[in-house]
């Protein structure tokens, strides 16, 4: 993966991950010989391969399990794990799970080096800042979508239900392991939601004020790979096709590439809007990001540089088309994919009767919204939300 040259995280890709290999990865990541104490942050997703891996790892290391992880991880749960006496003894934090699990592991590794309470690091005027490199952190995703294994950010929910992004290069993992065998049991619905999250990461890295020619190249290639792979993988999971394993590897790699891109640029309007959907109505993150994808696409193509980049993606699938035709065809491809994956596109689909648009005013000072090109003001934000009624 040539894109890994733009990441500070060491990325290893394997089909099957056994405890002997994982033990070596942890030893070299921690730069410490001998029997390690590993704090494994996990979720409750039923993944037999994960359970076997951790059980076998006990032959090589002392393993403490921490599983107080919920979607949109809560500060209170993370602090409960951090204050557990067993956590204080860890040499390396190992996160195995979806994006919420990996983000929780990031916060724990950061707190192990910096101390304090997670809430003190959140918000526009945090009481504390991150000054020390996180405890040795190894991340293994069990979904193909969040890209969290290669990013410097985590998303956390405070006791009032507000979601905050916390980011610092000092939070990044030492190592990310892409093990397709750990995605064996992903259901079609989760494949769809996380896959569209990855697509949104790639596209938001393109229509982003922080983009560069290099990040656009990474994001464009990631978007192409996702659009090629996701519908095939979704169908393979539904039919239990023998192609599922190879498609899972491809999707996992594409998701990580999108993660590398948005780690450099940040996300944009779609993610800012998604935070409100999750805070107010508990819409799962991937679905919340996809909810306004087409509307933000329509807004983004008003910028000529965005049009050129997106047209290149369209031409990959429609090589005989001109720029305008390719752009229209790409939008139709994304729309058709969302329909095929049964993604909600209206408030009625998520059983929300929206009467007051002002709830979305919280987006207006969100740095993610401020990354959007062209800039998106309050009236235009309202038009996007109004279109979802």
Secondary structure, DSSP 8 states (H G I E B T S, - for coil): -GGGGG-SSEEEEESS--HHHHHHHHHHHHT--S--EEEEEE-----HHHHHHHHHHTTTSEEEEE----SS-BHHHHHHHHTSGGGGG-SEEEEEESHHHHHHHHHHHHHHHH-S-GGGG-STT-S----S--S-EEEEESSSS--GGG-SEEEEE-TTS-EEEEE-GGG--SEEEEEGGGGTT--HHHHHHHHHHHHHHHHHHHSBTT--HHHHHHHHHHHHHHHHHHHHHHHHHHHT-TTHHHHHHHHHHHHHHHHHHHHHH---HHHHHHHHHHHHH---HHHHHHHTHHHHHHHHTTSHHHHHHHHHHHHHH-TT--HHHHHHHHHHHHHHHHHHTT---SGGGGT-----GGGGGGGTT-HHHHTBSS---HHHHHHHHHTT-
